[in-house]
Amino acid sequence: MRENNNILADAYQAVQITIPGVASTGQTGTTFQFPDLPYLRPRQAYIQAIEVYTLASVSLSPVSGTALASLGIMQKTAVTLYGGIDGVKQGNQIVQQLPVLRLNNLQNGTPDPFAVNIMKFNNLEVDWTKSFITIGSAPANTTDVAVVFGVYFNFSNKSLMNDF
């Protein structure tokens, strides 16, 4: 029996991390924070799935119109997410150094790596202000590029959408 890969969620938000370009010398940083995401704060958003988009699938960020990071940058990028609820998950890295391409589930006409199934979660609550991506070595980009995630979420951990 094949697993149902559909995502049932109340809402979706595209999330962008910008890797700023440095005009002549190129970028030297390797860690980039998520922005504050008011609609995705703990106790307001219960994450059901996260995906990432590659340049071959989406050429410009739907958030800002910025070009997406190259496959070479994406291949050396990982995401770390911090828990956002009281108790054991509060302040802890609940997703540690997950290669972002594991989150790419769109097969396109290029040799981009992709996962057959989307990465699903069970009401994950994230403190986005502490969460970040890291790039294995400075990407040396001279213009801004973006890493764009798609976040599927419910407004309640008891959403009727979870009953399907």
C-alpha positions as CSV (number, residue, x, y, z in Angstrom):
1,M,0.0,0.0,0.0
2,R,1.4,3.4,-1.0
3,E,1.4,6.1,1.6
4,N,-0.8,9.1,1.0
5,N,1.6,12.0,0.5
6,N,-1.1,14.7,0.6
7,I,-0.8,17.5,3.1
8,L,-3.9,18.5,5.0
9,A,-3.4,21.9,6.5
10,D,-5.4,25.0,7.4
11,A,-2.9,27.4,5.7
12,Y,0.4,27.9,3.9
13,Q,3.1,30.6,4.1
14,A,6.2,31.1,1.9
15,V,9.2,32.0,4.1
16,Q,12.4,33.6,2.8
17,I,15.9,33.9,4.2
18,T,17.9,36.4,2.2
19,I,21.7,35.8,1.8
20,P,22.9,39.3,1.1
21,G,25.3,39.9,-1.6
22,V,28.5,41.9,-1.0
23,A,29.3,43.9,-4.1
24,S,33.0,43.2,-4.8
25,T,34.3,40.7,-2.2
26,G,31.3,38.4,-2.0
27,Q,29.5,37.0,1.0
28,T,31.7,35.7,3.8
29,G,29.0,34.7,6.3
30,T,27.8,31.2,6.7
31,T,24.8,31.5,9.2
32,F,21.6,33.3,8.3
33,Q,18.6,33.8,10.6
34,F,14.9,33.4,9.7
35,P,13.0,36.6,10.0
36,D,10.3,37.1,12.6
37,L,7.2,35.2,11.3
38,P,4.1,36.5,13.2
39,Y,1.7,34.1,11.6
40,L,3.9,31.1,12.4
41,R,4.7,31.8,16.1
42,P,4.3,29.0,18.7
43,R,0.7,28.5,19.9
44,Q,-0.5,30.2,16.7
45,A,0.8,27.8,14.1
46,Y,1.2,24.1,14.3
47,I,3.5,23.0,11.5
48,Q,2.4,20.0,9.4
49,A,5.0,20.1,6.6
50,I,8.0,22.1,5.3
51,E,9.4,22.1,1.8
52,V,12.2,24.1,0.1
53,Y,12.3,25.3,-3.5
54,T,15.3,25.1,-5.9
55,L,16.2,27.6,-8.6
56,A,15.2,25.1,-11.3
57,S,11.7,24.9,-9.9
58,V,11.1,28.5,-8.8
59,S,13.3,31.2,-10.3
60,L,12.2,34.1,-8.1
61,S,11.1,34.3,-4.5
62,P,7.3,34.7,-4.2
63,V,8.1,36.8,-1.1
64,S,10.4,39.4,-2.6
65,G,11.2,38.7,-6.3
66,T,14.8,37.9,-5.3
67,A,16.6,35.1,-7.3
68,L,16.8,31.8,-5.5
69,A,20.2,30.5,-4.4
70,S,22.0,28.2,-6.8
71,L,22.0,24.5,-6.6
72,G,25.7,24.7,-5.5
73,I,24.7,26.8,-2.5
74,M,21.7,24.7,-1.7
75,Q,23.8,21.5,-1.7
76,K,25.9,22.8,1.2
77,T,23.1,24.3,3.2
78,A,21.4,22.9,6.3
79,V,18.5,24.2,8.5
80,T,18.2,24.2,12.3
81,L,14.8,24.8,14.0
82,Y,14.3,25.7,17.6
83,G,11.3,24.5,19.6
84,G,8.9,27.1,20.7
85,I,6.8,25.5,23.4
86,D,7.2,25.3,27.2
87,G,9.0,22.3,28.7
88,V,11.5,20.0,27.0
89,K,11.2,21.5,23.5
90,Q,11.5,25.1,24.6
91,G,14.7,26.6,23.3
92,N,16.1,23.3,22.1
93,Q,17.2,22.5,18.6
94,I,14.4,20.1,17.5
95,V,15.6,19.9,13.9
96,Q,19.4,20.0,13.8
97,Q,21.4,20.6,10.6
98,L,18.9,19.0,8.2
99,P,20.2,19.3,4.7
100,V,17.7,21.6,3.0
101,L,17.6,19.5,-0.2
102,R,15.9,16.8,1.9
103,L,13.0,19.3,1.9
104,N,12.9,19.5,-1.9
105,N,10.1,17.3,-3.1
106,L,9.6,18.9,-6.6
107,Q,10.9,16.9,-9.4
108,N,11.8,19.1,-12.4
109,G,13.5,18.7,-15.7
110,T,17.0,19.0,-14.2
111,P,19.2,16.7,-12.1
112,D,18.2,18.6,-8.9
113,P,18.1,16.2,-6.0
114,F,14.6,15.7,-4.5
115,A,12.8,13.6,-1.9
116,V,9.9,11.5,-3.1
117,N,7.9,12.4,0.0
118,I,7.5,15.8,1.6
119,M,8.9,16.2,5.2
120,K,5.8,16.0,7.4
121,F,5.6,17.0,11.1
122,N,3.0,16.5,13.8
123,N,2.0,19.9,15.1
124,L,5.6,21.2,15.3
125,E,5.9,24.6,17.0
126,V,8.9,26.6,16.0
127,D,10.7,29.7,17.5
128,W,11.7,31.1,14.1
129,T,13.6,34.0,15.7
130,K,16.2,31.5,17.0
131,S,16.1,29.2,13.9
132,F,18.6,29.6,11.0
133,I,20.3,28.0,8.0
134,T,24.0,27.4,7.8
135,I,26.1,27.1,4.6
136,G,29.1,24.8,4.7
137,S,31.4,27.5,3.3
138,A,30.7,31.1,2.5
139,P,28.8,31.3,-0.8
140,A,30.7,34.3,-2.1
141,N,27.6,35.7,-3.8
142,T,27.9,39.3,-5.0
143,T,24.1,39.9,-5.3
144,D,21.3,39.0,-2.9
145,V,19.9,35.5,-3.3
146,A,17.1,33.7,-1.3
147,V,16.4,30.4,0.2
148,V,12.6,29.9,0.2
149,F,10.7,27.4,2.3
150,G,7.0,26.5,2.1
151,V,5.4,26.0,5.5
152,Y,2.1,24.2,5.8
153,F,0.4,24.7,9.2
154,N,-2.8,24.5,11.2
155,F,-4.2,27.2,13.4
156,S,-4.9,24.7,16.2
157,N,-3.3,21.5,17.3
158,K,-6.8,20.1,17.3
159,S,-7.6,21.2,13.8
160,L,-10.2,19.2,12.0
161,M,-7.8,18.9,9.1
162,N,-5.7,16.6,11.4
163,D,-8.6,14.1,11.4
164,F,-8.2,13.0,7.8
